[in-house]
Amino acid sequence: MTPQTAVHPALNRVLFDEETLRARIKELGAQITRDYAGKRLVVVGVLKGSVIFLADLLRAIGPAVDVETDFVAVSSYAGTASTGAIRTLLDLRQSPEGKHLLLIEDIVDTGLTLTSLTETLRAHHPSSLEVCTLLDKTECRKVPFTPKYVGFKIPNEFVVGFGLDYDERYRQLPCVGVLKI
Ligand code: 5GP
């Protein structure tokens, strides 16, 4: 099956198939392992979109890094348009003070969510705070935001699969594809 062939009737086309995602996540894991070797790292999944990416990325980080896992939840989109409202629905279990934090996101679009979340977390004085996102819609920024680790840059299209949803559906798709609207 070629990457352009739809695997689900809801998709217009597939942007990244399983193999492509796996290979890129392996590279990101290797990069993170190099950058944090010998350190304790708190890998923080931003619920819910990051969960599938996070599960694969965690297993791609080598034993040189002492990994702790935590989650945060912020309010996000209803449908395909931004509500603009960002609320913290679930906070870290432990204080981030003095820790190396790596936030894991599914996608950066306007940059509003991560700008707000990183500002909130920085106020608690972590030793370091970086962001790793699977997808980056760089042309859609409303505020400047540059994640350190990016799986793939994508154009301004609404994508689902591999954790990304449309009203809680399609997260289970093993690929990332453009939704038929
Ligand atoms: P931002 O605050 O950067 O605009 O939005 C980030 C959040 O918007 C993501 O975590 C995700 O929930 C949602 N989002 C943005 N673009 C897309 C997209 O193309 N597909 C899906 N499923 N969610 C998106």
Backbone and ligand atoms as CSV (ligand in chain L), in Angstrom:
chain,resi,resn,atom,element,x,y,z
A,1,MET,N,N,0.845,-1.201,0.000
A,1,MET,CA,C,0.000,0.000,0.000
A,1,MET,C,C,0.883,1.255,0.000
A,2,THR,N,N,0.649,2.176,-0.906
A,2,THR,CA,C,1.483,3.377,-0.952
A,2,THR,C,C,0.948,4.382,0.064
A,3,PRO,N,N,1.784,5.357,0.492
A,3,PRO,CA,C,1.344,6.330,1.483
A,3,PRO,C,C,0.139,7.151,1.010
A,4,GLN,N,N,-0.114,7.237,-0.265
A,4,GLN,CA,C,-1.224,8.056,-0.753
A,4,GLN,C,C,-2.561,7.308,-0.743
A,5,THR,N,N,-2.537,6.006,-0.476
A,5,THR,CA,C,-3.775,5.230,-0.523
A,5,THR,C,C,-4.544,5.358,0.784
A,6,ALA,N,N,-5.833,5.698,0.694
A,6,ALA,CA,C,-6.639,5.827,1.909
A,6,ALA,C,C,-6.823,4.469,2.555
A,7,VAL,N,N,-6.660,4.394,3.910
A,7,VAL,CA,C,-6.848,3.138,4.637
A,7,VAL,C,C,-8.131,3.171,5.434
A,8,HIS,N,N,-8.806,4.302,5.436
A,8,HIS,CA,C,-10.038,4.451,6.205
A,8,HIS,C,C,-10.976,5.344,5.401
A,9,PRO,N,N,-12.261,5.003,5.370
A,9,PRO,CA,C,-13.187,5.789,4.544
A,9,PRO,C,C,-13.298,7.257,4.959
A,10,ALA,N,N,-12.900,7.585,6.197
A,10,ALA,CA,C,-12.994,8.986,6.638
A,10,ALA,C,C,-11.837,9.839,6.133
A,11,LEU,N,N,-10.830,9.180,5.566
A,11,LEU,CA,C,-9.628,9.926,5.159
A,11,LEU,C,C,-9.642,10.271,3.674
A,12,ASN,N,N,-9.237,11.482,3.392
A,12,ASN,CA,C,-8.985,11.881,2.004
A,12,ASN,C,C,-7.707,11.249,1.494
A,13,ARG,N,N,-6.682,11.356,2.332
A,13,ARG,CA,C,-5.413,10.717,1.975
A,13,ARG,C,C,-4.547,10.528,3.220
A,14,VAL,N,N,-3.595,9.627,3.096
A,14,VAL,CA,C,-2.673,9.348,4.205
A,14,VAL,C,C,-1.440,10.236,4.031
A,15,LEU,N,N,-1.072,10.933,5.102
A,15,LEU,CA,C,0.153,11.748,5.045
A,15,LEU,C,C,1.366,10.929,5.479
A,16,PHE,N,N,1.213,10.173,6.583
A,16,PHE,CA,C,2.320,9.368,7.103
A,16,PHE,C,C,1.804,7.993,7.482
A,17,ASP,N,N,2.365,6.978,6.860
A,17,ASP,CA,C,1.929,5.620,7.183
A,17,ASP,C,C,2.700,5.109,8.404
A,18,GLU,N,N,2.339,3.901,8.837
A,18,GLU,CA,C,2.916,3.342,10.074
A,18,GLU,C,C,4.430,3.273,10.042
A,19,GLU,N,N,4.935,2.833,8.902
A,19,GLU,CA,C,6.387,2.632,8.782
A,19,GLU,C,C,7.131,3.971,8.877
A,20,THR,N,N,6.576,4.980,8.221
A,20,THR,CA,C,7.199,6.313,8.225
A,20,THR,C,C,7.185,6.888,9.636
A,21,LEU,N,N,6.056,6.719,10.329
A,21,LEU,CA,C,5.941,7.221,11.700
A,21,LEU,C,C,6.946,6.507,12.609
A,22,ARG,N,N,7.004,5.186,12.473
A,22,ARG,CA,C,7.897,4.396,13.328
A,22,ARG,C,C,9.355,4.840,13.151
A,23,ALA,N,N,9.756,5.029,11.906
A,23,ALA,CA,C,11.149,5.395,11.622
A,23,ALA,C,C,11.483,6.768,12.197
A,24,ARG,N,N,10.567,7.714,12.037
A,24,ARG,CA,C,10.836,9.072,12.529
A,24,ARG,C,C,10.855,9.109,14.067
A,25,ILE,N,N,9.954,8.348,14.690
A,25,ILE,CA,C,9.891,8.333,16.154
A,25,ILE,C,C,11.168,7.704,16.725
A,26,LYS,N,N,11.689,6.716,16.014
A,26,LYS,CA,C,12.956,6.110,16.425
A,26,LYS,C,C,14.081,7.157,16.413
A,27,GLU,N,N,14.094,7.985,15.361
A,27,GLU,CA,C,15.112,9.043,15.269
A,27,GLU,C,C,14.954,10.055,16.402
A,28,LEU,N,N,13.705,10.442,16.667
A,28,LEU,CA,C,13.470,11.406,17.759
A,28,LEU,C,C,13.926,10.829,19.091
A,29,GLY,N,N,13.622,9.546,19.320
A,29,GLY,CA,C,14.028,8.881,20.553
A,29,GLY,C,C,15.544,8.873,20.704
A,30,ALA,N,N,16.238,8.640,19.611
A,30,ALA,CA,C,17.706,8.606,19.640
A,30,ALA,C,C,18.252,10.005,19.953
A,31,GLN,N,N,17.632,11.014,19.354
A,31,GLN,CA,C,18.065,12.399,19.596
A,31,GLN,C,C,17.841,12.789,21.068
A,32,ILE,N,N,16.679,12.431,21.591
A,32,ILE,CA,C,16.364,12.736,22.992
A,32,ILE,C,C,17.315,11.972,23.923
A,33,THR,N,N,17.622,10.738,23.574
A,33,THR,CA,C,18.563,9.936,24.381
A,33,THR,C,C,19.935,10.604,24.416
A,34,ARG,N,N,20.400,11.086,23.274
A,34,ARG,CA,C,21.697,11.786,23.231
A,34,ARG,C,C,21.644,13.056,24.086
A,35,ASP,N,N,20.571,13.819,23.938
A,35,ASP,CA,C,20.488,15.127,24.601
A,35,ASP,C,C,20.339,15.027,26.119
A,36,TYR,N,N,19.720,13.934,26.593
A,36,TYR,CA,C,19.462,13.829,28.037
A,36,TYR,C,C,20.231,12.680,28.691
A,37,ALA,N,N,21.227,12.145,28.013
A,37,ALA,CA,C,21.985,11.008,28.559
A,37,ALA,C,C,22.540,11.367,29.943
A,38,GLY,N,N,22.373,10.464,30.896
A,38,GLY,CA,C,22.898,10.675,32.240
A,38,GLY,C,C,21.994,11.527,33.119
A,39,LYS,N,N,20.867,11.958,32.554
A,39,LYS,CA,C,19.968,12.823,33.343
A,39,LYS,C,C,18.655,12.120,33.654
A,40,ARG,N,N,17.961,12.673,34.642
A,40,ARG,CA,C,16.583,12.240,34.896
A,40,ARG,C,C,15.670,13.186,34.133
A,41,LEU,N,N,14.753,12.596,33.378
A,41,LEU,CA,C,13.883,13.388,32.505
A,41,LEU,C,C,12.423,13.058,32.815
A,42,VAL,N,N,11.631,14.114,33.023
A,42,VAL,CA,C,10.195,13.901,33.189
A,42,VAL,C,C,9.531,14.121,31.835
A,43,VAL,N,N,9.052,13.037,31.261
A,43,VAL,CA,C,8.375,13.096,29.960
A,43,VAL,C,C,6.882,13.297,30.249
A,44,VAL,N,N,6.357,14.426,29.786
A,44,VAL,CA,C,4.987,14.812,30.138
A,44,VAL,C,C,4.092,14.766,28.904
A,45,GLY,N,N,3.194,13.814,28.884
A,45,GLY,CA,C,2.251,13.710,27.769
A,45,GLY,C,C,1.128,14.723,27.936
A,46,VAL,N,N,0.837,15.435,26.859
A,46,VAL,CA,C,-0.301,16.357,26.885
A,46,VAL,C,C,-1.503,15.573,26.349
A,47,LEU,N,N,-2.446,15.286,27.274
A,47,LEU,CA,C,-3.605,14.449,26.924
A,47,LEU,C,C,-4.565,15.207,26.026
A,48,LYS,N,N,-5.340,14.492,25.170
A,48,LYS,CA,C,-5.206,13.067,24.973
A,48,LYS,C,C,-4.422,12.749,23.696
A,49,GLY,N,N,-4.295,13.758,22.851
A,49,GLY,CA,C,-3.765,13.521,21.497
A,49,GLY,C,C,-2.380,12.897,21.433
A,50,SER,N,N,-1.575,13.089,22.502
A,50,SER,CA,C,-0.179,12.639,22.426
A,50,SER,C,C,-0.001,11.172,22.796
A,51,VAL,N,N,-1.066,10.488,23.260
A,51,VAL,CA,C,-0.839,9.198,23.935
A,51,VAL,C,C,-0.198,8.125,23.049
A,52,ILE,N,N,-0.583,8.077,21.800
A,52,ILE,CA,C,-0.034,7.016,20.948
A,52,ILE,C,C,1.407,7.354,20.575
A,53,PHE,N,N,1.636,8.612,20.242
A,53,PHE,CA,C,3.000,9.084,19.977
A,53,PHE,C,C,3.877,8.875,21.209
A,54,LEU,N,N,3.357,9.247,22.372
A,54,LEU,CA,C,4.114,9.115,23.616
A,54,LEU,C,C,4.499,7.658,23.878
A,55,ALA,N,N,3.550,6.757,23.670
A,55,ALA,CA,C,3.814,5.334,23.939
A,55,ALA,C,C,4.971,4.835,23.070
A,56,ASP,N,N,4.991,5.245,21.832
A,56,ASP,CA,C,6.072,4.814,20.938
A,56,ASP,C,C,7.382,5.542,21.253
A,57,LEU,N,N,7.269,6.845,21.522
A,57,LEU,CA,C,8.479,7.633,21.795
A,57,LEU,C,C,9.175,7.151,23.069
A,58,LEU,N,N,8.395,6.860,24.108
A,58,LEU,CA,C,8.991,6.387,25.364
A,58,LEU,C,C,9.849,5.149,25.115
A,59,ARG,N,N,9.338,4.255,24.270
A,59,ARG,CA,C,10.076,3.016,24.005
A,59,ARG,C,C,11.254,3.223,23.065
A,60,ALA,N,N,11.349,4.424,22.490
A,60,ALA,CA,C,12.489,4.733,21.617
A,60,ALA,C,C,13.578,5.495,22.375
A,61,ILE,N,N,13.316,5.816,23.644
A,61,ILE,CA,C,14.334,6.485,24.465
A,61,ILE,C,C,15.157,5.405,25.164
A,62,GLY,N,N,16.471,5.510,25.031
A,62,GLY,CA,C,17.367,4.456,25.521
A,62,GLY,C,C,17.580,4.517,27.030
A,63,PRO,N,N,18.230,3.469,27.582
A,63,PRO,CA,C,18.433,3.366,29.037
A,63,PRO,C,C,19.390,4.413,29.599
A,64,ALA,N,N,20.071,5.160,28.742
A,64,ALA,CA,C,20.976,6.216,29.242
A,64,ALA,C,C,20.204,7.338,29.916
A,65,VAL,N,N,18.896,7.397,29.658
A,65,VAL,CA,C,18.075,8.441,30.278
A,65,VAL,C,C,17.186,7.796,31.341
A,66,ASP,N,N,17.145,8.448,32.492
A,66,ASP,CA,C,16.297,7.976,33.599
A,66,ASP,C,C,14.938,8.669,33.427
A,67,VAL,N,N,13.981,7.943,32.885
A,67,VAL,CA,C,12.716,8.564,32.464
A,67,VAL,C,C,11.616,8.391,33.506
A,68,GLU,N,N,10.997,9.514,33.831
A,68,GLU,CA,C,9.748,9.510,34.614
A,68,GLU,C,C,8.644,9.938,33.661
A,69,THR,N,N,7.430,9.479,33.891
A,69,THR,CA,C,6.327,9.855,32.994
A,69,THR,C,C,5.219,10.534,33.788
A,70,ASP,N,N,4.665,11.576,33.197
A,70,ASP,CA,C,3.535,12.265,33.826
A,70,ASP,C,C,2.622,12.785,32.708
A,71,PHE,N,N,1.492,13.309,33.098
A,71,PHE,CA,C,0.524,13.801,32.103
A,71,PHE,C,C,-0.059,15.132,32.540
A,72,VAL,N,N,-0.400,15.943,31.567
A,72,VAL,CA,C,-1.227,17.121,31.822
A,72,VAL,C,C,-2.369,17.077,30.806
A,73,ALA,N,N,-3.460,17.742,31.149
A,73,ALA,CA,C,-4.560,17.866,30.190
A,73,ALA,C,C,-4.971,19.324,30.118
A,74,VAL,N,N,-5.122,19.799,28.899
A,74,VAL,CA,C,-5.614,21.164,28.702
A,74,VAL,C,C,-6.796,21.095,27.756
A,75,SER,N,N,-7.664,22.066,27.848
A,75,SER,CA,C,-8.809,22.055,26.934
A,75,SER,C,C,-8.300,22.355,25.533
A,76,SER,N,N,-8.954,21.757,24.563
A,76,SER,CA,C,-8.472,21.954,23.199
A,76,SER,C,C,-9.637,22.201,22.265
A,77,TYR,N,N,-9.565,21.693,21.071
A,77,TYR,CA,C,-10.532,22.032,20.038
A,77,TYR,C,C,-11.844,21.252,20.149
A,78,ALA,N,N,-12.966,21.867,19.778
A,78,ALA,CA,C,-14.205,21.132,19.516
A,78,ALA,C,C,-14.413,21.205,18.006
A,79,GLY,N,N,-14.443,20.073,17.350
A,79,GLY,CA,C,-14.536,20.084,15.886
A,79,GLY,C,C,-13.206,20.493,15.282
A,80,THR,N,N,-13.226,21.279,14.225
A,80,THR,CA,C,-11.979,21.622,13.546
A,80,THR,C,C,-11.552,23.064,13.781
A,81,ALA,N,N,-12.280,23.815,14.617
A,81,ALA,CA,C,-11.908,25.220,14.814
A,81,ALA,C,C,-11.472,25.459,16.252
A,82,SER,N,N,-10.510,26.373,16.425
A,82,SER,CA,C,-10.016,26.665,17.759
A,82,SER,C,C,-11.070,27.403,18.567
A,83,THR,N,N,-11.243,26.980,19.820
A,83,THR,CA,C,-12.136,27.719,20.712
A,83,THR,C,C,-11.396,28.918,21.285
A,84,GLY,N,N,-10.059,28.869,21.233
A,84,GLY,CA,C,-9.258,29.936,21.807
A,84,GLY,C,C,-9.119,29.802,23.318
A,85,ALA,N,N,-9.989,29.002,23.946
A,85,ALA,CA,C,-9.954,28.867,25.401
A,85,ALA,C,C,-9.010,27.740,25.800
A,86,ILE,N,N,-8.074,28.039,26.678
A,86,ILE,CA,C,-7.142,27.015,27.146
A,86,ILE,C,C,-7.246,26.922,28.662
A,87,ARG,N,N,-7.692,25.766,29.114
A,87,ARG,CA,C,-7.868,25.537,30.549
A,87,ARG,C,C,-7.056,24.328,30.952
A,88,THR,N,N,-6.461,24.352,32.134
A,88,THR,CA,C,-5.764,23.165,32.631
A,88,THR,C,C,-6.796,22.260,33.294
A,89,LEU,N,N,-6.925,21.041,32.759
A,89,LEU,CA,C,-7.909,20.098,33.300
A,89,LEU,C,C,-7.254,19.076,34.217
A,90,LEU,N,N,-5.964,18.845,34.011
A,90,LEU,CA,C,-5.223,17.894,34.842
A,90,LEU,C,C,-3.809,18.422,34.974
A,91,ASP,N,N,-3.321,18.476,36.202
A,91,ASP,CA,C,-1.998,19.035,36.439
A,91,ASP,C,C,-0.990,17.927,36.724
A,92,LEU,N,N,0.303,18.287,36.708
A,92,LEU,CA,C,1.352,17.319,37.031
A,92,LEU,C,C,1.161,16.785,38.446
A,93,ARG,N,N,1.529,15.531,38.652
A,93,ARG,CA,C,1.382,14.935,39.990
A,93,ARG,C,C,2.406,15.503,40.960
A,94,GLN,N,N,3.612,15.844,40.418
A,94,GLN,CA,C,4.664,16.372,41.290
A,94,GLN,C,C,5.115,17.736,40.794
A,95,SER,N,N,5.657,18.521,41.673
A,95,SER,CA,C,6.136,19.845,41.278
A,95,SER,C,C,7.260,19.704,40.243
A,96,PRO,N,N,7.233,20.525,39.199
A,96,PRO,CA,C,8.287,20.457,38.186
A,96,PRO,C,C,9.573,21.182,38.597
A,97,GLU,N,N,9.569,21.770,39.787
A,97,GLU,CA,C,10.722,22.565,40.214
A,97,GLU,C,C,12.012,21.745,40.192
A,98,GLY,N,N,13.029,22.288,39.522
A,98,GLY,CA,C,14.349,21.666,39.477
A,98,GLY,C,C,14.443,20.445,38.581
A,99,LYS,N,N,13.395,20.149,37.824
A,99,LYS,CA,C,13.404,18.945,36.977
A,99,LYS,C,C,13.572,19.293,35.499
A,100,HIS,N,N,14.075,18.316,34.751
A,100,HIS,CA,C,14.120,18.461,33.295
A,100,HIS,C,C,12.797,17.948,32.749
A,101,LEU,N,N,12.032,18.838,32.121
A,101,LEU,CA,C,10.716,18.465,31.596
A,101,LEU,C,C,10.749,18.424,30.076
A,102,LEU,N,N,10.109,17.400,29.530
A,102,LEU,CA,C,9.930,17.338,28.071
A,102,LEU,C,C,8.448,17.109,27.810
A,103,LEU,N,N,7.795,18.145,27.271
A,103,LEU,CA,C,6.365,18.049,26.971
A,103,LEU,C,C,6.175,17.353,25.635
A,104,ILE,N,N,5.246,16.401,25.595
A,104,ILE,CA,C,4.988,15.664,24.359
A,104,ILE,C,C,3.601,16.036,23.838
A,105,GLU,N,N,3.554,16.578,22.629
A,105,GLU,CA,C,2.295,17.012,22.010
A,105,GLU,C,C,2.060,16.228,20.720
A,106,ASP,N,N,0.789,16.174,20.320
A,106,ASP,CA,C,0.493,15.572,19.022
A,106,ASP,C,C,0.773,16.543,17.878
A,107,ILE,N,N,0.318,17.803,18.073
A,107,ILE,CA,C,0.430,18.763,16.973
A,107,ILE,C,C,0.488,20.183,17.530
A,108,VAL,N,N,1.318,21.017,16.925
A,108,VAL,CA,C,1.319,22.452,17.245
A,108,VAL,C,C,0.706,23.164,16.050
A,109,ASP,N,N,-0.315,23.969,16.342
A,109,ASP,CA,C,-1.063,24.648,15.283
A,109,ASP,C,C,-0.876,26.159,15.465
A,110,THR,N,N,-1.773,26.811,16.216
A,110,THR,CA,C,-1.625,28.252,16.455
A,110,THR,C,C,-0.460,28.543,17.403
A,111,GLY,N,N,-0.099,27.556,18.216
A,111,GLY,CA,C,0.946,27.750,19.230
A,111,GLY,C,C,0.389,28.240,20.554
A,112,LEU,N,N,-0.917,28.518,20.598
A,112,LEU,CA,C,-1.520,29.086,21.815
A,112,LEU,C,C,-1.462,28.122,22.996
A,113,THR,N,N,-1.792,26.848,22.744
A,113,THR,CA,C,-1.827,25.862,23.828
A,113,THR,C,C,-0.456,25.749,24.489
A,114,LEU,N,N,0.565,25.554,23.688
A,114,LEU,CA,C,1.885,25.320,24.276
A,114,LEU,C,C,2.501,26.590,24.833
A,115,THR,N,N,2.171,27.730,24.261
A,115,THR,CA,C,2.668,28.982,24.831
A,115,THR,C,C,2.126,29.123,26.243
A,116,SER,N,N,0.829,28.879,26.390
A,116,SER,CA,C,0.196,29.004,27.695
A,116,SER,C,C,0.727,27.949,28.674
A,117,LEU,N,N,0.801,26.713,28.198
A,117,LEU,CA,C,1.249,25.621,29.067
A,117,LEU,C,C,2.707,25.792,29.495
A,118,THR,N,N,3.572,26.176,28.574
A,118,THR,CA,C,4.989,26.327,28.937
A,118,THR,C,C,5.187,27.526,29.872
A,119,GLU,N,N,4.388,28.583,29.668
A,119,GLU,CA,C,4.488,29.736,30.587
A,119,GLU,C,C,4.082,29.323,31.999
A,120,THR,N,N,3.011,28.564,32.096
A,120,THR,CA,C,2.543,28.102,33.411
A,120,THR,C,C,3.597,27.222,34.079
A,121,LEU,N,N,4.160,26.295,33.308
A,121,LEU,CA,C,5.144,25.378,33.899
A,121,LEU,C,C,6.447,26.097,34.255
A,122,ARG,N,N,6.845,27.051,33.421
A,122,ARG,CA,C,8.095,27.798,33.708
A,122,ARG,C,C,8.000,28.568,35.024
A,123,ALA,N,N,6.801,28.974,35.359
A,123,ALA,CA,C,6.603,29.709,36.617
A,123,ALA,C,C,6.955,28.829,37.825
A,124,HIS,N,N,7.011,27.493,37.617
A,124,HIS,CA,C,7.366,26.571,38.706
A,124,HIS,C,C,8.846,26.190,38.687
A,125,HIS,N,N,9.637,26.913,37.869
A,125,HIS,CA,C,11.100,26.792,37.841
A,125,HIS,C,C,11.643,25.382,37.578
A,126,PRO,N,N,11.274,24.769,36.452
A,126,PRO,CA,C,11.951,23.517,36.094
A,126,PRO,C,C,13.408,23.817,35.716
A,127,SER,N,N,14.298,22.813,35.799
A,127,SER,CA,C,15.694,23.010,35.363
A,127,SER,C,C,15.743,23.291,33.874
A,128,SER,N,N,14.888,22.569,33.125
A,128,SER,CA,C,14.779,22.823,31.689
A,128,SER,C,C,13.389,22.414,31.246
A,129,LEU,N,N,12.958,22.992,30.158
A,129,LEU,CA,C,11.624,22.683,29.627
A,129,LEU,C,C,11.683,22.752,28.112
A,130,GLU,N,N,11.433,21.613,27.458
A,130,GLU,CA,C,11.425,21.562,26.002
A,130,GLU,C,C,10.144,20.885,25.537
A,131,VAL,N,N,9.873,21.012,24.250
A,131,VAL,CA,C,8.663,20.429,23.672
A,131,VAL,C,C,9.032,19.522,22.510
A,132,CYS,N,N,8.379,18.369,22.478
A,132,CYS,CA,C,8.518,17.448,21.354
A,132,CYS,C,C,7.121,17.225,20.783
A,133,THR,N,N,6.939,17.581,19.521
A,133,THR,CA,C,5.641,17.391,18.888
A,133,THR,C,C,5.775,16.463,17.676
A,134,LEU,N,N,4.763,15.629,17.493
A,134,LEU,CA,C,4.810,14.759,16.325
A,134,LEU,C,C,4.643,15.573,15.050
A,135,LEU,N,N,3.688,16.507,15.068
A,135,LEU,CA,C,3.368,17.288,13.868
A,135,LEU,C,C,3.443,18.776,14.165
A,136,ASP,N,N,3.805,19.550,13.150
A,136,ASP,CA,C,3.905,20.997,13.330
A,136,ASP,C,C,3.338,21.693,12.105
A,137,LYS,N,N,2.247,22.461,12.345
A,137,LYS,CA,C,1.673,23.281,11.264
A,137,LYS,C,C,2.281,24.675,11.379
A,138,THR,N,N,3.486,24.837,10.913
A,138,THR,CA,C,4.240,26.075,11.165
A,138,THR,C,C,3.549,27.314,10.595
A,139,GLU,N,N,2.819,27.134,9.501
A,139,GLU,CA,C,2.219,28.319,8.854
A,139,GLU,C,C,0.961,28.824,9.574
A,140,CYS,N,N,0.517,28.109,10.612
A,140,CYS,CA,C,-0.734,28.481,11.296
A,140,CYS,C,C,-0.527,29.235,12.602
A,141,ARG,N,N,0.697,29.598,12.924
A,141,ARG,CA,C,0.955,30.228,14.224
A,141,ARG,C,C,0.226,31.568,14.385
A,142,LYS,N,N,-0.373,31.724,15.579
A,142,LYS,CA,C,-0.897,33.037,15.968
A,142,LYS,C,C,0.083,33.706,16.921
A,143,VAL,N,N,0.903,32.877,17.565
A,143,VAL,CA,C,1.972,33.387,18.425
A,143,VAL,C,C,3.235,32.607,18.060
A,144,PRO,N,N,4.418,33.277,18.128
A,144,PRO,CA,C,5.640,32.555,17.770
A,144,PRO,C,C,5.920,31.435,18.765
A,145,PHE,N,N,6.100,30.226,18.270
A,145,PHE,CA,C,6.442,29.107,19.149
A,145,PHE,C,C,7.239,28.089,18.344
A,146,THR,N,N,8.428,27.743,18.857
A,146,THR,CA,C,9.292,26.803,18.139
A,146,THR,C,C,9.612,25.608,19.022
A,147,PRO,N,N,8.949,24.454,18.759
A,147,PRO,CA,C,9.282,23.265,19.545
A,147,PRO,C,C,10.691,22.771,19.192
A,148,LYS,N,N,11.403,22.251,20.185
A,148,LYS,CA,C,12.777,21.785,19.933
A,148,LYS,C,C,12.780,20.531,19.049
A,149,TYR,N,N,11.857,19.612,19.322
A,149,TYR,CA,C,11.815,18.345,18.582
A,149,TYR,C,C,10.521,18.273,17.770
A,150,VAL,N,N,10.651,18.066,16.471
A,150,VAL,CA,C,9.479,18.008,15.586
A,150,VAL,C,C,9.580,16.748,14.723
A,151,GLY,N,N,8.487,15.957,14.754
A,151,GLY,CA,C,8.472,14.772,13.888
A,151,GLY,C,C,8.376,15.166,12.421
A,152,PHE,N,N,7.292,15.864,12.092
A,152,PHE,CA,C,7.048,16.265,10.697
A,152,PHE,C,C,6.384,17.633,10.657
A,153,LYS,N,N,6.816,18.471,9.724
A,153,LYS,CA,C,6.083,19.709,9.439
A,153,LYS,C,C,4.991,19.371,8.434
A,154,ILE,N,N,3.793,19.916,8.659
A,154,ILE,CA,C,2.693,19.621,7.738
A,154,ILE,C,C,2.001,20.918,7.318
A,155,PRO,N,N,1.320,20.895,6.169
A,155,PRO,CA,C,0.579,22.090,5.743
A,155,PRO,C,C,-0.699,22.269,6.552
A,156,ASN,N,N,-1.413,23.348,6.294
A,156,ASN,CA,C,-2.623,23.676,7.051
A,156,ASN,C,C,-3.812,22.838,6.586
A,157,GLU,N,N,-3.852,21.588,7.071
A,157,GLU,CA,C,-4.978,20.699,6.782
A,157,GLU,C,C,-5.338,20.012,8.087
A,158,PHE,N,N,-6.600,19.641,8.250
A,158,PHE,CA,C,-7.012,18.991,9.490
A,158,PHE,C,C,-6.716,17.501,9.401
A,159,VAL,N,N,-5.862,17.033,10.307
A,159,VAL,CA,C,-5.423,15.642,10.252
A,159,VAL,C,C,-5.946,14.853,11.453
A,160,VAL,N,N,-6.107,13.573,11.255
A,160,VAL,CA,C,-6.539,12.664,12.333
A,160,VAL,C,C,-5.687,11.395,12.279
A,161,GLY,N,N,-5.846,10.591,13.327
A,161,GLY,CA,C,-5.143,9.320,13.385
A,161,GLY,C,C,-3.919,9.403,14.273
A,162,PHE,N,N,-3.432,8.243,14.707
A,162,PHE,CA,C,-2.238,8.148,15.543
A,162,PHE,C,C,-2.385,9.039,16.780
A,163,GLY,N,N,-3.581,9.013,17.368
A,163,GLY,CA,C,-3.845,9.808,18.571
A,163,GLY,C,C,-4.649,11.070,18.321
A,164,LEU,N,N,-4.598,11.571,17.094
A,164,LEU,CA,C,-5.326,12.819,16.802
A,164,LEU,C,C,-6.774,12.507,16.452
A,165,ASP,N,N,-7.677,13.333,16.987
A,165,ASP,CA,C,-9.097,13.016,16.854
A,165,ASP,C,C,-9.873,14.075,16.088
A,166,TYR,N,N,-11.099,13.701,15.742
A,166,TYR,CA,C,-12.123,14.658,15.359
A,166,TYR,C,C,-13.304,14.335,16.267
A,167,ASP,N,N,-13.560,15.211,17.249
A,167,ASP,CA,C,-14.593,14.943,18.259
A,167,ASP,C,C,-14.471,13.532,18.838
A,168,GLU,N,N,-13.254,13.199,19.254
A,168,GLU,CA,C,-12.917,11.932,19.936
A,168,GLU,C,C,-12.897,10.695,19.032
A,169,ARG,N,N,-13.039,10.887,17.729
A,169,ARG,CA,C,-12.991,9.727,16.826
A,169,ARG,C,C,-11.663,9.704,16.055
A,170,TYR,N,N,-11.352,8.555,15.551
A,170,TYR,CA,C,-10.202,8.312,14.654
A,170,TYR,C,C,-8.838,8.280,15.342
A,171,ARG,N,N,-8.808,8.381,16.684
A,171,ARG,CA,C,-7.505,8.339,17.345
A,171,ARG,C,C,-6.792,7.016,17.089
A,172,GLN,N,N,-7.576,5.960,16.845
A,172,GLN,CA,C,-7.006,4.610,16.747
A,172,GLN,C,C,-6.345,4.309,15.405
A,173,LEU,N,N,-6.504,5.209,14.432
A,173,LEU,CA,C,-5.926,4.911,13.110
A,173,LEU,C,C,-4.404,4.817,13.227
A,174,PRO,N,N,-3.792,3.837,12.586
A,174,PRO,CA,C,-2.348,3.650,12.744
A,174,PRO,C,C,-1.500,4.614,11.913
A,175,CYS,N,N,-2.189,5.436,11.109
A,175,CYS,CA,C,-1.479,6.405,10.268
A,175,CYS,C,C,-1.997,7.808,10.589
A,176,VAL,N,N,-1.344,8.826,10.015
A,176,VAL,CA,C,-1.866,10.199,10.095
A,176,VAL,C,C,-2.401,10.547,8.719
A,177,GLY,N,N,-3.671,10.994,8.682
A,177,GLY,CA,C,-4.264,11.304,7.381
A,177,GLY,C,C,-5.118,12.549,7.437
A,178,VAL,N,N,-5.446,13.048,6.243
A,178,VAL,CA,C,-6.288,14.241,6.133
A,178,VAL,C,C,-7.742,13.789,6.129
A,179,LEU,N,N,-8.513,14.412,7.040
A,179,LEU,CA,C,-9.917,14.037,7.191
A,179,LEU,C,C,-10.740,14.585,6.032
A,180,LYS,N,N,-11.659,13.748,5.551
A,180,LYS,CA,C,-12.646,14.198,4.563
A,180,LYS,C,C,-13.643,15.093,5.272
A,181,ILE,N,N,-13.838,16.315,4.806
A,181,ILE,CA,C,-14.838,17.160,5.473
A,181,ILE,C,C,-15.939,17.527,4.496
L,1,5GP,P1,P,-2.778,25.114,19.122
L,1,5GP,O1,O,-3.048,25.723,20.465
L,1,5GP,O2,O,-1.322,25.004,18.768
L,1,5GP,O3,O,-3.549,25.833,18.047
L,1,5GP,O4,O,-3.470,23.726,19.128
L,1,5GP,C1,C,-2.947,22.550,19.513
L,1,5GP,C2,C,-4.073,21.543,19.643
L,1,5GP,O5,O,-5.073,21.748,18.626
L,1,5GP,C3,C,-3.585,20.139,19.422
L,1,5GP,O6,O,-3.144,19.561,20.613
L,1,5GP,C4,C,-4.809,19.463,18.851
L,1,5GP,O7,O,-5.624,18.999,19.900
L,1,5GP,C5,C,-5.554,20.543,18.117
L,1,5GP,N1,N,-5.305,20.524,16.650
L,1,5GP,C6,C,-4.705,21.458,15.899
L,1,5GP,N2,N,-4.652,21.098,14.607
L,1,5GP,C7,C,-5.225,19.879,14.546
L,1,5GP,C8,C,-5.451,18.947,13.475
L,1,5GP,O8,O,-5.117,19.145,12.296
L,1,5GP,N3,N,-6.067,17.799,13.817
L,1,5GP,C9,C,-6.474,17.508,15.085
L,1,5GP,N4,N,-7.062,16.336,15.279
L,1,5GP,N5,N,-6.267,18.350,16.107
L,1,5GP,C10,C,-5.646,19.523,15.843
